[in-house]
Amino acid sequence: MMGQTMRVLGDDPAVRFAATELKRYLGKATGKTVTRARRGEARATFTLGVCEDVGVRRPRGVGRDDDWVRVKAMGAGYVLSGSNGRSVLFAVYRYLEACGFRWLRPGRDGEVIAKLRSGVVKGIDIDDRPDHAYRSVCIEGSCSVEHVIAMIDWQAKKGMNSYFIQFDQGTEFFRRWYDHADNPTMEAEAYDSAAMVARVIDAIKQRGMRFERMGHGWTCGPIGLPGEGWDRSGKVKVRPSQRKKLAMVNGTRGLWKGVPLDTNLCYSNPTVRAAMAKSILAYARDHGEVDAIHVWLADGSNNNCECANCSKARLADWYVDLLNEVDERLTGAGLNTRIVFLIYVDLFWPPLKRRLKRPERFLLMFAPITRSYLSSFKQAAGERVKMKRHRVNQLEFPTTAAENIAYLRAWRKQFKGDGFDFDYHAIWACYFDLAQVTLSRTLYDDIRGLNDIGLQGLISCQVQRQWFPHGLLMNVTAEALWDKRQSFKRLVDRTFDDAYGRRGAEVAAFFVEMSRLGRPYFEPVHMPERGAGRIRAGLRNLKRMRELIETMAATTKRETARQSGAVRQSWRLLGTYLQIMRRLVPAFESYLRVDGETRERFEAVIDYVHRQERSLHAVFDVDMFVKVSRWRVHEAGEAAGATG
């Protein structure tokens, strides 16, 4: 029998990488090598290339930057093609999934490798394009360069097409990992952010993914202040020439709470806008690898300039002036780099006077950071609520989904171009309820509602290690963005069946119930006011949680011994989750009762996860979990003080 061969057409780096991946994984599955077809050989088993290169007709309306996957039988093998290089890579992974491969988590222990006699599995035919154009992840949390590259690799395997590095080098997020400042069981490590970002860019470009960069920081660097993170050291010195460019708040120009990144500028000052626009132009010239540059203002709120000139217009009007000046400079330089503008905190209120002169340059980013995750965009899309009154530096921000949508609609009356949600499901809320099913359902409904509110996708601003205790939240992100028509039940069933084998339904039911039981205290119960009914319900539910944990512990012990490979690792992670919950349930009991033991009990949880971090780091951002846990401690302390 002749061996299986591969022909690769075109010179797209992502197509070349796709060929490498197909060869690697089929080799694991069959124990045989797929070889390159010889020059002049009539037909190969697999032919890979962008659609025009392999003679596949491109669908009408699908451009070079639109994603489309085609897997088509040809002779005794397949053509694996798509609309661009990354879509060819997607086609390879879709073919492998159809053969039985699964990507439960990043890394080898998350791969389910199919066992095949032949690399050709008959009956596969895929002709598919995503429902959303923007399917991206933004760096957040605490992460190493290996964590980021593992995320990018998993994204490509699941059909996500973009990655976003906040700031220039993402230093803040690497620092949190390599300093290990909050974990006494780990020692600080040396790191070089610039060198690590170069590796990240190589991984992005190897896969043909879109690359976005910057965001916060333009209010710092252009006037000579540090802007690579939230420096709260208080050591930043402001020169007089810099101070006059800072926002005047309560009659004073200075750093907002000592943090440059949180400090707004005097945007009515033409010199300030010119400095920012000039810096953005220089950045675009120097970074041709970037597809879109995010131009955001400061990360503070209710801290905008109150000088006489700035008071003549809304913040959003001055922001649009800046954006137009950026566009003029980029256009003059012949650069077509896209610019992402931000609807966030004080910028939720749209401009009254100014408009973007060339809207085709821009992408809208809707960032509802003050929202609740107990209601979704899909549920609220039909509601009509009024925006709150605009009062400079006395703004009240929206919390419900319906309220947030009202502000988006106000902006949408002025800007008709593409836009996407920039959301935070997987940065803090994922640790409000560690079972994560309630949150996953909200995320699913949010994604299904994006088109209803005029958005074309999602950038998930999130921790890079979000596969603990399971991968449901990440699977919902990737798969619902590609296909919003599939049911939530189907996503749950597939996620847990793939991860836990024959007992997948049992594990799914366990997490569904744990998440339901934790819902009363998903959000703070003591602040801004005491939720007595939720506290009573939470205390009742904790007893049932204890019973579920002990029942599942026996099953987990048996299945961990019985399973192998990636499925065994899923059960091991479940076992660790149960150990955490044995400590977390008493901590939540103290939190709900405000009984004086809240801090001690949460610190016991924190001590345990710190000691487990070496084995969990690939899937669990311990640093962010600890931060959220200490928010609960602080909340209970405030409540005790209020009642004491």
C-alpha positions in Angstrom: 0.0 0.0 0.0 1.4 3.4 -1.0 2.0 6.0 1.8 -0.1 9.1 2.1 1.2 12.3 0.6 0.6 16.0 0.9 0.8 18.9 -1.6 1.1 22.4 -0.3 0.3 25.2 -2.8 1.1 28.9 -2.4 3.6 30.6 -0.1 1.4 31.7 2.8 3.2 31.0 6.1 -0.1 29.9 7.8 -0.7 27.3 5.0 2.9 26.0 5.6 2.2 25.8 9.3 -1.1 24.1 8.6 0.8 21.4 6.6 3.1 20.9 9.5 0.2 20.5 11.9 -1.6 18.0 9.7 1.5 15.9 9.3 2.3 16.0 13.1 -1.2 15.1 14.3 -1.8 12.4 11.7 1.5 10.9 12.6 0.4 10.7 16.2 -2.9 9.1 15.2 -1.6 6.5 12.7 2.1 6.0 13.6 2.8 6.7 9.9 4.4 9.7 8.2 2.6 11.9 5.6 5.2 12.8 3.1 5.4 15.7 0.6 4.2 14.8 -2.9 7.0 14.6 -5.4 7.2 17.3 -8.1 5.1 16.1 -11.1 3.2 13.5 -9.1 -0.4 13.4 -10.5 -2.3 13.5 -7.2 -1.6 13.8 -3.5 -3.7 12.4 -0.6 -4.1 15.9 0.9 -3.9 19.2 -1.0 -3.6 22.3 1.1 -3.9 26.0 0.0 -5.9 29.1 -0.2 -9.0 28.5 -2.3 -7.7 30.1 -5.5 -4.4 28.2 -5.3 -6.2 24.8 -5.2 -9.0 25.5 -7.7 -11.8 25.9 -5.1 -14.3 28.6 -5.9 -14.5 31.4 -3.3 -18.0 32.1 -2.1 -19.6 35.3 -3.2 -19.0 38.1 -0.6 -16.1 36.3 1.2 -13.1 38.6 1.1 -9.5 37.8 1.8 -9.8 38.8 5.5 -13.1 37.0 5.9 -12.9 33.4 7.3 -14.3 30.5 5.4 -13.4 26.8 5.7 -13.6 24.1 3.0 -12.9 20.4 3.4 -13.7 18.6 0.3 -13.1 15.0 -0.8 -10.9 14.7 -3.9 -10.0 11.3 -5.3 -8.7 9.1 -2.5 -8.1 12.1 -0.2 -9.1 15.6 0.6 -8.6 19.3 -0.4 -8.2 21.4 2.8 -8.7 25.0 1.9 -10.2 28.3 2.9 -10.4 32.0 2.1 -7.0 32.9 3.6 -4.0 31.2 5.2 -5.5 31.0 8.7 -8.7 29.5 7.3 -6.6 26.7 5.7 -5.2 26.1 9.2 -8.8 26.1 10.6 -9.7 23.6 7.9 -6.9 21.3 9.0 -8.1 21.4 12.7 -11.7 20.9 11.6 -10.7 17.9 9.6 -8.8 16.5 12.6 -11.8 17.1 14.9 -14.0 15.2 12.4 -11.4 12.4 12.7 -11.9 12.3 16.5 -9.3 14.8 17.8 -10.2 17.2 20.6 -8.5 20.2 22.1 -9.7 20.2 25.8 -7.1 22.6 27.0 -3.8 24.1 25.8 -0.8 21.8 25.8 -0.3 18.1 25.3 -2.3 17.1 28.4 -5.3 18.8 26.8 -5.1 16.9 23.5 -7.3 13.9 22.7 -5.5 12.1 19.9 -7.6 10.0 17.7 -6.5 6.4 17.0 -6.6 5.9 13.2 -5.5 3.1 10.8 -5.4 5.7 8.0 -5.1 9.5 7.9 -8.0 9.5 5.4 -11.4 9.2 7.2 -14.2 9.0 4.6 -17.4 11.0 4.6 -16.1 14.4 5.8 -17.4 17.4 4.0 -17.1 20.9 5.6 -18.3 24.2 4.0 -18.5 26.7 6.8 -18.0 30.3 7.7 -18.3 32.0 11.1 -21.3 34.0 12.3 -19.0 36.7 13.8 -16.1 38.4 12.1 -14.2 39.3 15.3 -13.2 36.4 17.5 -10.4 37.5 19.8 -8.7 37.3 23.2 -7.0 40.1 25.0 -4.1 39.6 27.3 -5.0 40.1 31.0 -4.3 38.5 34.3 -1.0 37.0 35.3 0.9 35.1 32.5 4.2 33.8 31.2 5.1 34.0 27.5 4.4 30.2 27.3 0.9 30.8 28.7 0.2 33.4 26.0 1.6 31.2 23.2 -0.5 28.3 24.5 -3.6 30.5 24.4 -2.9 31.5 20.8 -2.3 27.9 19.7 -5.6 26.9 21.3 -7.4 29.8 19.7 -6.4 28.7 16.3 -7.4 25.2 17.0 -10.9 26.5 17.9 -11.3 28.9 15.0 -10.6 32.2 16.7 -8.9 34.7 14.5 -7.2 37.4 16.5 -5.1 38.3 19.5 -4.7 41.6 21.3 -1.8 42.7 23.5 -2.7 45.6 25.8 0.0 48.3 26.0 3.2 48.1 23.9 4.8 45.1 25.6 2.1 43.8 27.9 4.6 44.3 30.7 2.0 44.5 33.5 0.7 41.0 32.9 4.1 39.4 32.5 5.3 41.1 35.7 2.5 39.7 37.7 3.6 36.2 36.8 7.4 36.4 36.8 7.5 38.5 40.0 5.3 36.0 41.9 4.8 38.8 44.4 1.7 37.4 46.0 2.7 33.7 46.3 5.3 33.0 49.0 5.9 29.5 47.7 7.4 30.7 44.4 10.4 32.8 43.7 10.7 35.8 41.3 12.1 35.1 37.8 13.9 37.4 35.4 12.0 38.3 32.2 12.3 40.5 29.1 9.0 41.8 27.9 10.2 42.9 24.5 11.8 39.5 23.7 8.7 37.7 24.9 6.4 39.9 22.8 8.5 39.1 19.8 7.9 35.4 20.4 4.2 36.1 20.7 4.1 38.0 17.5 5.8 35.1 15.7 3.2 32.7 17.0 0.4 35.0 15.8 1.8 35.5 12.4 2.7 31.8 12.0 -1.0 31.1 12.2 -2.1 34.0 10.0 -4.1 35.6 12.9 -5.0 39.3 13.1 -2.9 41.2 15.6 -4.1 44.2 17.7 -2.0 46.3 20.1 -1.9 49.2 22.6 -5.1 50.7 24.2 -4.4 52.5 27.4 -1.0 54.3 27.5 -1.5 57.0 24.9 -2.2 59.4 27.8 1.2 58.7 29.2 4.0 58.0 26.7 3.4 61.1 24.5 3.9 63.4 27.4 6.8 61.4 28.9 5.1 59.4 31.6 5.3 55.6 32.1 2.3 53.8 30.7 3.0 50.1 30.7 0.8 49.3 33.6 -0.9 50.6 36.8 2.1 51.8 38.7 0.9 52.6 42.2 4.3 53.1 43.7 3.8 56.9 44.1 7.4 57.3 42.8 6.5 58.9 39.4 7.6 62.6 39.4 5.7 65.1 37.2 7.6 68.0 35.7 5.9 71.4 35.3 5.8 71.0 31.6 3.9 67.7 32.0 1.6 68.9 34.7 0.0 71.6 32.6 -1.1 68.9 30.2 -2.9 66.8 32.9 -6.6 67.1 33.5 -7.7 69.8 36.0 -9.9 68.1 38.6 -11.2 70.1 41.6 -8.9 73.0 40.6 -5.7 70.9 40.5 -3.7 69.3 37.8 -1.9 66.2 38.9 -1.7 62.4 38.7 -5.0 60.7 39.5 -4.5 58.9 42.8 -0.8 58.8 41.9 -1.3 56.5 38.9 -0.3 57.9 35.4 -2.3 55.3 33.5 -5.5 56.4 35.3 -4.9 60.1 34.7 -6.7 61.9 31.9 -5.3 64.8 30.0 -6.5 68.3 29.0 -7.9 67.1 25.7 -9.0 70.6 24.6 -5.3 71.6 24.5 -4.2 71.2 20.8 -0.6 70.5 22.0 -1.8 67.5 23.9 -3.8 66.1 21.0 -1.0 66.7 18.6 1.5 64.9 20.9 -0.8 61.9 21.1 -1.6 61.8 17.4 2.1 62.2 16.5 3.0 59.2 18.8 0.3 57.1 17.3 1.5 57.8 13.8 5.1 56.9 14.8 3.9 53.7 16.4 1.9 52.7 13.2 5.0 53.4 11.1 7.2 51.3 13.3 4.8 48.4 13.7 3.6 47.2 10.3 2.8 43.8 11.9 -0.2 45.4 13.7 -3.6 45.2 12.0 -5.4 47.5 14.4 -4.2 50.0 17.0 -6.4 50.7 19.9 -6.6 54.4 20.9 -8.0 54.7 24.4 -8.0 57.4 27.0 -7.1 56.9 30.6 -8.3 54.0 32.7 -9.8 56.3 35.4 -13.3 57.5 35.6 -15.1 60.7 36.8 -11.7 62.4 36.6 -11.8 64.5 33.4 -10.6 68.0 32.9 -12.8 70.7 34.3 -10.8 73.7 32.8 -12.8 76.4 31.0 -11.9 75.1 27.5 -12.6 71.4 28.2 -15.9 72.3 29.8 -17.1 73.7 26.4 -17.8 70.1 25.1 -18.2 66.5 26.3 -15.2 64.3 26.7 -16.4 62.3 23.7 -16.3 65.4 21.5 -12.7 66.0 22.4 -12.0 62.3 21.8 -13.5 62.5 18.3 -11.3 65.5 17.6 -8.3 63.4 18.6 -9.4 60.4 16.5 -9.8 62.7 13.4 -6.3 64.1 13.9 -4.9 60.6 14.1 -6.7 59.7 10.9 -5.4 62.8 9.1 -1.8 61.9 10.0 -2.2 58.2 9.1 -3.8 59.1 5.8 -1.1 61.7 5.0 1.5 58.9 5.6 -0.3 56.5 3.4 -1.0 54.0 6.2 -4.2 52.0 6.2 -3.9 50.7 9.8 -7.3 50.4 11.5 -8.0 52.4 14.6 -10.2 51.0 17.4 -12.0 53.6 19.5 -13.5 52.9 22.8 -17.0 53.2 24.5 -16.0 52.9 28.2 -16.9 54.6 31.5 -17.1 58.4 30.8 -17.1 57.7 27.1 -20.4 55.9 27.3 -22.0 59.3 26.6 -21.6 60.0 22.9 -20.4 63.3 21.4 -22.9 66.1 20.9 -21.1 68.1 18.2 -18.2 66.3 16.6 -18.3 63.4 14.1 -15.7 61.1 12.6 -14.7 62.5 9.3 -13.6 59.1 7.8 -15.5 56.4 9.7 -14.1 53.7 7.4 -10.7 53.9 9.3 -12.3 53.0 12.6 -13.7 50.1 14.6 -16.0 50.6 17.5 -15.3 48.8 20.8 -18.0 48.6 23.4 -16.5 47.9 26.9 -19.3 47.5 29.5 -17.0 47.0 32.5 -19.6 48.0 35.1 -22.2 45.5 33.9 -23.8 42.6 35.8 -23.2 39.1 34.5 -26.6 37.8 35.7 -28.4 39.2 32.6 -27.4 39.0 29.0 -27.5 41.1 25.8 -29.9 38.5 24.2 -32.4 38.9 27.0 -32.2 42.7 27.1 -31.9 43.4 23.3 -35.6 44.3 23.1 -35.8 46.5 26.2 -35.7 50.3 25.9 -34.3 52.2 28.8 -33.1 55.8 29.1 -29.5 56.9 29.5 -28.6 58.5 32.8 -27.9 62.2 32.9 -24.5 63.4 31.8 -22.8 65.3 34.6 -19.1 65.9 34.4 -17.2 63.8 36.9 -20.4 62.8 38.7 -21.5 60.1 36.2 -23.4 57.0 37.3 -22.5 54.1 35.1 -24.9 51.4 33.8 -25.1 48.0 35.4 -27.8 46.0 33.7 -27.5 44.7 30.2 -30.4 46.8 29.0 -28.8 50.0 30.4 -25.5 49.3 28.8 -27.2 48.6 25.4 -28.9 52.1 25.6 -25.5 53.8 25.5 -24.3 51.6 22.7 -27.4 52.5 20.7 -26.7 56.2 21.2 -23.2 55.8 19.7 -24.6 53.6 16.9 -26.8 56.5 15.7 -23.5 58.2 14.8 -21.2 55.4 13.7 -22.4 52.6 11.4 -19.1 50.8 10.9 -18.1 47.4 12.4 -18.0 47.1 16.1 -17.4 44.4 18.8 -17.9 43.8 22.4 -14.9 44.0 24.7 -16.0 42.0 27.7 -14.8 40.7 31.0 -16.6 37.3 31.7 -13.3 35.5 32.1 -11.3 37.9 34.2 -13.2 38.4 37.5 -16.7 37.0 37.2 -15.3 33.5 36.5 -14.1 33.5 40.1 -17.4 34.7 41.6 -18.6 31.2 40.9 -15.9 28.7 40.4 -18.4 26.2 38.8 -18.9 28.7 36.0 -22.0 27.3 34.4 -24.2 30.4 35.2 -21.6 32.6 33.8 -21.1 30.4 30.7 -24.8 30.6 30.0 -24.7 34.4 30.2 -21.7 34.4 27.8 -23.6 32.2 25.4 -26.6 34.4 25.4 -24.4 37.5 25.1 -22.8 36.1 22.0 -26.1 35.1 20.5 -27.3 38.7 21.1 -24.3 40.5 19.6 -25.9 40.9 16.1 -29.1 42.1 17.7 -27.3 45.1 19.3 -25.3 45.9 16.2 -22.0 44.2 17.0 -20.0 41.8 14.9 -17.9 39.9 17.5 -16.1 39.8 20.8 -12.7 40.4 22.3 -12.6 38.5 25.5 -10.5 40.5 28.0 -9.5 37.7 30.2 -7.0 35.7 32.1 -4.9 33.5 29.8 -5.3 30.4 31.9 -9.1 29.7 32.0 -9.5 25.9 31.9 -10.1 25.3 35.6 -12.1 23.5 36.7 -13.2 22.7 33.1 -13.2 24.3 29.7 -16.9 25.2 29.3 -16.4 29.0 29.4 -13.6 28.9 26.7 -15.5 26.5 24.5 -18.6 28.7 24.6 -16.4 31.7 23.7 -14.9 30.0 20.6 -17.7 27.8 19.4 -20.6 30.2 19.9 -18.7 33.0 18.1 -18.3 30.7 15.1 -21.8 29.2 15.2 -24.4 31.0 17.3 -27.2 28.6 16.2 -26.0 25.6 18.3 -27.8 25.2 21.6 -26.2 25.8 25.0 -27.1 22.2 25.9 -25.1 20.9 22.9 -22.1 22.9 24.0 -22.4 21.6 27.5 -22.8 18.0 26.4 -19.9 18.1 24.0 -17.6 19.9 26.5 -18.2 17.4 29.3 -18.4 14.3 27.2 -15.1 15.1 25.6 -13.4 16.0 28.8 -14.7 13.2 31.2 -15.7 10.3 28.9 -18.7 8.1 29.7 -19.5 10.0 32.9 -19.5 13.4 31.2 -23.3 13.9 31.7 -22.9 13.2 35.4 -20.1 15.8 35.8 -22.1 18.3 33.8 -25.1 17.9 36.1 -22.8 18.3 39.1 -21.4 21.6 37.9 -24.8 22.9 36.8 -26.1 22.3 40.3 -23.1 23.7 42.0 -23.4 26.8 39.9 -27.1 27.1 40.6 -26.5 26.8 44.4 -23.9 29.5 44.2 -26.0 32.0 42.3 -27.4 33.8 45.4 -23.9 35.2 46.2 -22.5 35.4 42.7 -22.5 39.1 43.2 -21.8 40.9 46.5 -24.4 40.3 49.1 -23.4 43.1 51.6 -22.7 46.0 49.3 -24.0 48.4 48.2 -26.8 47.1 50.4 -27.4 43.9 52.4 -29.3 41.3 50.5 -30.9 39.4 53.3 -32.9 37.0 51.1 -29.8 36.1 49.1 -27.8 35.5 52.3 -30.5 33.1 53.6 -30.6 31.3 50.3 -26.9 31.1 50.1 -26.5 29.6 53.6 -29.2 26.9 52.8 -27.4 26.0 49.6 -24.0 25.6 51.2 -25.2 22.5 53.0 -26.3 20.9 49.8 -23.0 21.8 48.2 -21.1 19.9 50.9 -23.2 16.8 50.1 -22.5 17.1 46.3 -18.8 17.6 46.9 -18.5 14.4 48.9 -20.5 12.3 46.4 -18.5 13.6 43.5 -15.2 13.0 45.3 -15.8 9.2 45.4 -16.6 9.1 41.6 -13.5 11.3 40.9 -11.2 9.0 42.7 -12.4 6.0 40.8 -12.3 7.7 37.4 -8.9 9.2 37.9 -7.5 5.8 38.4 -9.4 4.3 35.5 -8.9 6.9 32.7 -5.8 7.9 30.8 -4.3 10.9 28.9 -6.3 14.1 28.6 -9.4 12.6 30.2 -7.5 11.5 33.3 -6.1 15.0 33.6 -9.7 16.4 33.5 -10.6 14.2 36.4 -7.4 15.2 38.3 -8.4 18.9 37.9 -11.9 18.0 39.1 -10.3 16.4 42.2 -8.4 19.6 42.9 -11.5 21.7 42.4 -13.2 19.5 45.1 -10.3 20.1 47.5 -10.6 23.9 46.9 -14.4 23.8 47.5 -14.0 21.8 50.7 -12.2 24.9 52.0 -14.2 27.5 50.1 -17.6 26.4 51.4 -16.7 27.3 55.0 -15.2 30.5 53.8 -18.4 31.5 52.1 -20.4 30.5 55.1 -18.4 33.0 57.2 -18.6 35.6 54.4 -22.4 35.3 54.4 -22.7 35.4 58.2 -20.0 38.1 58.6 -19.0 36.0 61.7 -15.4 37.2 62.2 -13.7 34.1 60.6 -14.0 35.3 57.0 -10.4 36.4 56.6 -8.9 33.3 58.3 -11.0 30.9 56.2 -10.4 32.6 52.9 -6.7 32.7 53.7 -6.8 28.9 54.2 -8.2 28.7 50.6 -5.5 31.0 49.3 -2.7 29.1 51.1 -4.0 25.9 49.4 -4.1 27.3 45.9 -0.7 28.9 46.3 0.7 25.5 47.2 -1.0 24.0 44.2 0.0 26.7 41.7 3.0 24.7 40.2 0.6 21.9 39.1 -2.3 24.2 38.1 -0.5 27.2 36.5 -1.3 26.1 32.9 -5.1 26.2 33.5 -5.7 28.4 36.5 -4.8 32.0 37.2 -4.2 31.7 40.9 -3.1 35.4 41.2 -6.5 36.6 39.9 -8.5 34.1 41.9 -6.7 35.3 45.1 -7.5 39.0 44.2 -11.2 38.2 43.8 -11.2 36.1 47.0 -9.8 39.1 49.0 -12.5 41.3 47.5 -14.9 39.1 49.4 -12.9 39.4 52.6 -12.8 43.2 52.2 -16.6 43.3 51.5 -17.3 41.3 54.7 -15.0 43.5 56.7 -16.8 46.6 55.4 -20.1 45.0 56.3 -19.0 44.1 59.8 -17.8 47.7 60.3 -21.1 49.1 59.1 -23.1 46.9 61.5 -20.7 47.1 64.4 
